[in-house]
Amino acid sequence: MGSFSIFNIVVAVVVAFVLLRVGMKILGSFARPVPEPPDPGELRKVRLTYECSICSTTVRMTMANDEVPEPPRHCMEDMELVTPADEL
């Protein structure tokens, strides 16, 4: 009976150690710093939709040199950004 309780203690210590290691790895993954922004002029992935106020032409922009680039021109006017603010 004495060896059975020692076995339980050893198993409990091993399980606690494994849980501690897994928990530390998960918490460590949250502590990574935010990556540096790309160099100026380098293209970034964006998902913006613009619409022409004159003819209603819609354009989706997927790559740009800035996070919120200048709007494209259509019908000699700047297009309007129609992407919802929560998706920027």
Phi and psi restraints in degrees (value plus and minus 20) as a CYANA .aco file:
   2 GLY   PHI     -87.4   -47.4
   2 GLY   PSI     -58.2   -18.2
   3 SER   PHI     -90.6   -50.6
   3 SER   PSI     -50.7   -10.7
   4 PHE   PHI     -85.9   -45.9
   4 PHE   PSI     -59.3   -19.3
   5 SER   PHI     -91.6   -51.6
   5 SER   PSI     -54.2   -14.2
   6 ILE   PHI     -86.5   -46.5
   6 ILE   PSI     -60.4   -20.4
   7 PHE   PHI     -79.7   -39.7
   7 PHE   PSI     -63.2   -23.2
   8 ASN   PHI     -81.4   -41.4
   8 ASN   PSI     -60.6   -20.6
   9 ILE   PHI     -85.6   -45.6
   9 ILE   PSI     -63.9   -23.9
  10 VAL   PHI     -82.3   -42.3
  10 VAL   PSI     -64.9   -24.9
  11 VAL   PHI     -83.1   -43.1
  11 VAL   PSI     -61.8   -21.8
  12 ALA   PHI     -83.7   -43.7
  12 ALA   PSI     -60.6   -20.6
  13 VAL   PHI     -86.2   -46.2
  13 VAL   PSI     -63.0   -23.0
  14 VAL   PHI     -83.4   -43.4
  14 VAL   PSI     -65.4   -25.4
  15 VAL   PHI     -83.4   -43.4
  15 VAL   PSI     -62.0   -22.0
  16 ALA   PHI     -82.9   -42.9
  16 ALA   PSI     -61.2   -21.2
  17 PHE   PHI     -83.3   -43.3
  17 PHE   PSI     -64.6   -24.6
  18 VAL   PHI     -83.4   -43.4
  18 VAL   PSI     -65.3   -25.3
  19 LEU   PHI     -82.7   -42.7
  19 LEU   PSI     -59.3   -19.3
  20 LEU   PHI     -83.6   -43.6
  20 LEU   PSI     -64.7   -24.7
  21 ARG   PHI     -83.1   -43.1
  21 ARG   PSI     -64.4   -24.4
  22 VAL   PHI     -84.0   -44.0
  22 VAL   PSI     -63.6   -23.6
  23 GLY   PHI     -82.1   -42.1
  23 GLY   PSI     -61.0   -21.0
  24 MET   PHI     -86.3   -46.3
  24 MET   PSI     -57.7   -17.7
  25 LYS   PHI     -84.5   -44.5
  25 LYS   PSI     -62.3   -22.3
  26 ILE   PHI     -85.4   -45.4
  26 ILE   PSI     -66.7   -26.7
  27 LEU   PHI     -85.3   -45.3
  27 LEU   PSI     -55.7   -15.7
  28 GLY   PHI     -84.8   -44.8
  28 GLY   PSI     -52.1   -12.1
  29 SER   PHI     -88.1   -48.1
  29 SER   PSI     -46.3    -6.3
  30 PHE   PHI     -97.6   -57.6
  30 PHE   PSI     -40.6    -0.6
  31 ALA   PHI    -107.8   -67.8
  31 ALA   PSI     -17.8    22.2
  32 ARG   PHI     -87.0   -47.0
  32 ARG   PSI     119.1   159.1
  33 PRO   PHI     -90.2   -50.2
  33 PRO   PSI     136.5   176.5
  34 VAL   PHI     -88.2   -48.2
  34 VAL   PSI     115.1   155.1
  35 PRO   PHI     -84.5   -44.5
  35 PRO   PSI     131.1   171.1
  36 GLU   PHI     -82.5   -42.5
  36 GLU   PSI     124.2   164.2
  37 PRO   PHI     -87.7   -47.7
  37 PRO   PSI     133.1   173.1
  38 PRO   PHI     -83.6   -43.6
  38 PRO   PSI     138.5   178.5
  39 ASP   PHI     -80.7   -40.7
  39 ASP   PSI     130.6   170.6
  40 PRO   PHI     -77.4   -37.4
  40 PRO   PSI     117.3   157.3
  41 GLY   PHI      71.8   111.8
  41 GLY   PSI     -36.0     4.0
  42 GLU   PHI    -101.1   -61.1
  42 GLU   PSI     119.2   159.2
  43 LEU   PHI     -94.2   -54.2
  43 LEU   PSI     121.6   161.6
  44 ARG   PHI    -136.1   -96.1
  44 ARG   PSI     134.6   174.6
  45 LYS   PHI     -99.6   -59.6
  45 LYS   PSI     107.3   147.3
  46 VAL   PHI    -152.4  -112.4
  46 VAL   PSI     146.0   186.0
  47 ARG   PHI    -160.1  -120.1
  47 ARG   PSI      59.3    99.3
  48 LEU   PHI    -136.7   -96.7
  48 LEU   PSI     123.7   163.7
  49 THR   PHI    -140.2  -100.2
  49 THR   PSI     109.3   149.3
  50 TYR   PHI    -137.8   -97.8
  50 TYR   PSI     131.7   171.7
  51 GLU   PHI    -155.7  -115.7
  51 GLU   PSI     118.0   158.0
  52 CYS   PHI     -98.2   -58.2
  52 CYS   PSI     108.2   148.2
  53 SER   PHI     -95.3   -55.3
  53 SER   PSI     -34.5     5.5
  54 ILE   PHI    -111.5   -71.5
  54 ILE   PSI     -70.5   -30.5
  55 CYS   PHI    -134.1   -94.1
  55 CYS   PSI     -18.3    21.7
  56 SER   PHI      45.2    85.2
  56 SER   PSI       3.1    43.1
  57 THR   PHI     -89.2   -49.2
  57 THR   PSI     115.7   155.7
  58 THR   PHI    -131.2   -91.2
  58 THR   PSI     117.3   157.3
  59 VAL   PHI    -149.7  -109.7
  59 VAL   PSI     113.6   153.6
  60 ARG   PHI    -126.0   -86.0
  60 ARG   PSI     106.1   146.1
  61 MET   PHI    -122.1   -82.1
  61 MET   PSI     106.9   146.9
  62 THR   PHI    -131.5   -91.5
  62 THR   PSI     -41.2    -1.2
  63 MET   PHI    -154.0  -114.0
  63 MET   PSI     118.5   158.5
  64 ALA   PHI    -172.4  -132.4
  64 ALA   PSI     143.2   183.2
  65 ASN   PHI    -107.4   -67.4
  65 ASN   PSI     -20.5    19.5
  66 ASP   PHI    -165.7  -125.7
  66 ASP   PSI     140.4   180.4
  67 GLU   PHI     -86.4   -46.4
  67 GLU   PSI     -59.1   -19.1
  68 VAL   PHI    -146.7  -106.7
  68 VAL   PSI      67.5   107.5
  69 PRO   PHI     -95.3   -55.3
  69 PRO   PSI     148.9   188.9
  70 GLU   PHI     -83.9   -43.9
  70 GLU   PSI     124.7   164.7
  71 PRO   PHI     -89.0   -49.0
  71 PRO   PSI     127.4   167.4
  72 PRO   PHI     -89.6   -49.6
  72 PRO   PSI     144.3   184.3
  73 ARG   PHI    -127.1   -87.1
  73 ARG   PSI     122.1   162.1
  74 HIS   PHI    -170.2  -130.2
  74 HIS   PSI     119.6   159.6
  75 CYS   PHI      36.6    76.6
  75 CYS   PSI      14.3    54.3
  76 MET   PHI      45.5    85.5
  76 MET   PSI      -3.6    36.4
  77 GLU   PHI    -150.3  -110.3
  77 GLU   PSI     133.1   173.1
  78 ASP   PHI     -86.6   -46.6
  78 ASP   PSI     119.6   159.6
  79 MET   PHI     -99.1   -59.1
  79 MET   PSI     136.1   176.1
  80 GLU   PHI    -115.2   -75.2
  80 GLU   PSI     116.7   156.7
  81 LEU   PHI     -93.7   -53.7
  81 LEU   PSI     102.0   142.0
  82 VAL   PHI    -134.1   -94.1
  82 VAL   PSI     -17.1    22.9
  83 THR   PHI     -88.3   -48.3
  83 THR   PSI     111.3   151.3
  84 PRO   PHI     -78.8   -38.8
  84 PRO   PSI     127.7   167.7
  85 ALA   PHI     -81.4   -41.4
  85 ALA   PSI     -50.0   -10.0
  86 ASP   PHI     -94.4   -54.4
  86 ASP   PSI     -31.6     8.4
  87 GLU   PHI    -116.9   -76.9
  87 GLU   PSI     -21.9    18.1
